[in-house]
Amino acid sequence: MGIIRKSPNEIAQMERAGRIVVETLELLGEHARPGTTTQELDELAEEFIRSNGGVPTFKGYRGYPASICTSPNSMVVHGIPGPYELQDGDVLSIDVGVTFGGFVGDSAYTFPIGEISDEAQRLLEVGQAALRAGIEQARSGNHLSDIGHAVQQTTEEAGFSVVRSLVGHGVGRNMHEDPQIPNFGEPGRGPVLQPGMTLAIEPMINAGGADIYLHDDEWSISTEDNSLSAHFEHTVAVTEQGPRILTRKLEPSLLR
């Protein structure tokens, strides 16, 4: 199928979807506290997304039962919201996808719950730094593998490991488009990035080893060694002017 490039108007539409994603994550961040269940967060997210004219992209996707993914502690991604009650010291990845006007915005953030350990705090900081490093490489003329190489370098220099069997992806009218974006690899490989490409860049990094396993629910994925994991994601457009984050927190004056 190849990598679908988007027009400036389509990118603007994706940014509108991304705005709902960002506001949903901000709302969930306010409610992600000890004692709250992940099911409560899911209900909050669905109501907010729909009230803003969006549709939760994940709900019903290949049979996925919820509107968001909630993955605590050693769970890497795709955790199904349910009765799990957040506890002080947890870290919680929340992944949100919104379809609005026919286009998808996709972003994830790992929230500290209450007081977290120094190691957990460092993992979150490195995860965000890895995402920034990857986004910085999403420039016209660079190669796709430059993104994953930057993520890997930032993560491993800090003593953490990158999940190798899960990838970021193209995004647009569909949640998953070409290309797949590994979070590791040699630079200078793969397709040359061009303006109009829209990418969901998402480092998934572990405090321990890189190995993961799939739970019996056939969705949730956790670290093999039970070490903490962090997941950060932005939808990014490659433009003539450089990377443009479509799921960036906007200033209030820009939301009108």
N, C-alpha and C positions, 0 to 999 in steps of 0.2 A: 504493500500500500504506500509505503514511503512516508516521509515526514511532511505533514500538512502545514503549510505556512499560512498565517492569518493576515488579513488586511488590517490597517489601522482601526477601522470601525469595529471589526471583530475583536481586536485586542481591547478596545474600549468597553465592549460588551462583557468580555471576560473580567475586566476590572470591576464592573458593576456586580457581577457574581462574587468576585473576590471580596468586595466590600461587605457583603452579607456574611461571608465566611469569617472575616476578621471580627465583625461585631458579635457573631455567635461565639467565637473563641473568647472574646473579652467577657461576655456574659457568663460563660461557663467557668472562666477563671475566678470570677467573683464568688461563684457558688461551690467551687471545688475545695471543700473544707472537711476536716475530720467530722465523721457522722453522716455526711451526705452519701447516698448510694449512687453508683454509676447509672442505674436506671433513672433516677431523678434527673441527672444531667441530660440523659438522652431525651426525656420528655420535654425538658426545658428547651433543648436545642431544636427539636422538631417544631414546637409551637412558635418559637422565634423565627425560624427560617420561613415557615409557611406564612406567618403574619407579615413578613416583608416581601411576599410575592415570589419566594424561591421554593424549590423542591429539594429535599434531602437526597443528594445523588446516590448515597450508599444504600438507601432503603430499598430492598428488593433486588439489588444488584447481585446477580448469580445466586439469589435466594437469601442474601444477607438480611437479618431480621430487624436491624435497628437503623437509626438515623446518623449516628456517629460511631466511631471506634474509641473505646476507652481501655487503655492497656497499662495497668499498674506495675511498678517495680520491675520484676524480671520479665514481664511480658513485653515483647518488642513492639508488635503491631496487631491490629485486627481483633482486639479484645471486644467481645460482645457485652454491652451494658446489661446489668442485672442487679442482684441483691448485694453485691460487694459494697461494703461500707468503708469509705476512705478513712485512713488512720493517720495520726501524726507521724511524720517521718517518711510517708509514702512519696514516690514520684509517680505522676500520672500523665501518660501521653494521651492527648485528645486529638483525633483526626476528624476534620470536618470537610465535607464536599457539598457544594450547593450548585444546582442548575438554575440559571436565571436567563430568560430570553434566549434559550437554546444553547447556552455555553456554560462550561463548568469552571468553578474556582475550587481549589483544593489546597488545604494548609493544615499543618499539625504543630502542636506546641506541647512540650512536656512541663507540667506544672509541679512545683514543690508543694506538698501538703503539710501545712504547719511548719515545724522546725525539722529540717532535714540534716543529714550528716554532712561533714565536710567533703567526703568523697562524692556523695550524691550531688552536692552543689558544684563541684568541679566537673563532674560528668555533664551536667546541664550546660555549664559555661562552654565546655569544649564542643558539645553538640551544636550550640549556636554559632560558635566560631567556625566549625566545619561547614555549616550551612552558608555562612557569609563567604567563606573561601570558595565554595563551589559556585555560588551565584556570581562571584567576581569573574569567574572564567566563562560565564555564559555570554560571550561576546562574538560578534560577527567576525569570521575569519579563524577563530579558534576551532579546535577539534572537540568532538563530544567527550572524548576520554579525558580532556583537560579538567573537566568538572569533577569526575570521580577521583582523579589523581590528587586534586587539591583537598578534597574531603578526606581521603586516606592519609595524606601527609599530615594534615592538621590533627587528625584523630590519633594516629600512631605515635607522633612526636610527644603527645601528652600521656602515652602509656596505655591508651585504650584500644579496643579493636573494632573494626568495621564489619557489620553483617554483610557477607558476600553473596548470599543466595537470595537476597531481596533487592529490588531496584526502584529507582525513580522512573518517570515515564513522561512521554508527551501527553498533553491534555488540550482539550478544545471543545468541540461539540460532544465528544465522548470523554469519559473519565480516563480511559487508558488508550492512548494513541502511540504510534511510533515516535521516537525511538525509546528503547529501554535505556536507563541511565544507571549503570553500576556505580557504587560508591568507592571504587578502587580501580587501579590499573595504571598502565604506562601513559604518559602524556602523548599528544600528537597522533592519536589513533581515532578511527571511526569517522563518521560524517563531519564535514565542515559546517559549522554553525552559520546560519544565514538569518537576516532580518525576517521577522514574522513567525519564526519558530517559537512555540510556547511549551515550556517544560515544567514539570513538577519535580523539583529537586528536593530530595529528602534523605539526608543522612540518618542512618539507624546505627547507633554505636553502643557498645557494651563495656561495662567496667571490667569484665573478665574476658573469657574467650569468645571467638566469633561464632561458635556453633549454636544452632537453634533447633527447635523441634515444634511440630504441629500438634496441637491439642486434639482431643477426641471430638470436639465440636466442629472440627475441620476448618476453623477460621483462625482462632487465637494461636499466636506464635510466641514462644518464650525462649530465653537463653537456656542452653543445655546445662550450664554449670550454676544456674540460679542467680547469676550476678545481675546487678541492675542494668537496665537499658534505657536509652533516651532516644527520642525521635523528634526531629524538627523538619518542617517542610514549608516551602513557599511555591506558588505558581509564578513563573518568571517568563517574560517575553524577551527574546533577543531583538534589539532594535539598532538602528544606525548610531544612536547615541550611547549605546551600552545596555547592560541588563536593566530591565524595568520590572520591579516586583509588583505583581498584580494583586497580591494578598497582603500588602503592607498596611500597617496601622496609619490611618490618615488623620491629619489635624481636623479638629471639629469644624473649622471654617470651610474645609473642602467637602464636607459631607452634605452641604445644602444642595 
